[in-house]
């Protein structure tokens, strides 16, 4: 239910990159009284501030995204806002990233992801002495990644949520968690296959899943409860980082028994059918 809308949103709308990747300035300001988004935009135009977007993220708190702006421009913009609001707004966050650094961060993030996938495929294939385990683990991993990216594409389109370096951290963490859970199940399947090489792969997988399911659920729910606490009470700064980890943990938990393992069974069935 999540995968198809997420993929559609990724193709249609893509992700909403933050200034970490595009370059520019991000200001998070808290005002003493309510001030409209249109007023902030008008002041930005009057001060010739390179304003790109203004988004309300809390009670009287706004994320103000702009192009590359000098400290003098930012100071003048704040002063103009102070006159309109009656008091100086509290600057909660100020991030400035040059366009070259933003492109470098994006490139390194993509390279890190590709290298991680290649390393995981190679390691699992070597450890289990069978390429089908490695490929199945990577397909389950890609499934988890698509769910996380798809959800944040939807969040970006409907809620204005941006992806930044913290999101990339959550994304890489999701990859490791997904494969870790899958390897536990695969290792148990391998143990039973060693004892009975002619055993039915479906029955062996069923036994392996039954024996590891309790451990997987306990481990996952421990992480999920902690992340829920961060989402609800961790504040706006890390809220979406925690949401990304939460989505990745949930999808990583169910993809191991319901995506990776069925793929191994299907692959083995096709091999046996081909031999006959």
Number of C-alpha atoms within 10 A of each C-alpha: 5 11 16 12 15 22 19 14 21 19 12 11 13 18 22 19 16 19 24 25 22 20 21 22 24 25 18 21 20 22 19 15 12 11 16 11 14 10 13 21 17 12 17 20 13 11 16 12 19 17 22 14 14 19 15 16 16 10 11 15 21 22 19 21 20 21 20 19 16 11 9 9 15 18 11 15 19 20 15 18 20 16 11 14 17 12 13 17 20 14 14 13 13 13 13 17 18 17 17 11 14 17 15 13 17 18 12 11 16 13 11 13 15 12 11 15 19 12 12 20 21 14 14 22 18 13 13 15 12 11 16 18 26 25 19 24 31 22 18 26 27 15 19 30 21 19 22 26 25 24 22 28 28 22 19 19 18 9 12 16 19 18 23 19 17 14 21 18 14 21 22 18 15 25 23 15 19 28 24 15 23 26 19 16 23 23 15 17 21 18 12 16 16 10 9 12 10 8 12 14 19 17 12 19 23 14 15 22 21 13 13 15 16 11 12 19 14 11 13 19 14 10 15 19 12 12 22 16 11 19 20 12 11 14 10 13 11 14 16 23 22 23 20 25 25 24 23 26 25 18 21 28 24 19 23 28 24 12 19 27 25 16 19 21 19 13 15 16 15 12 11 10 9 8 7 6
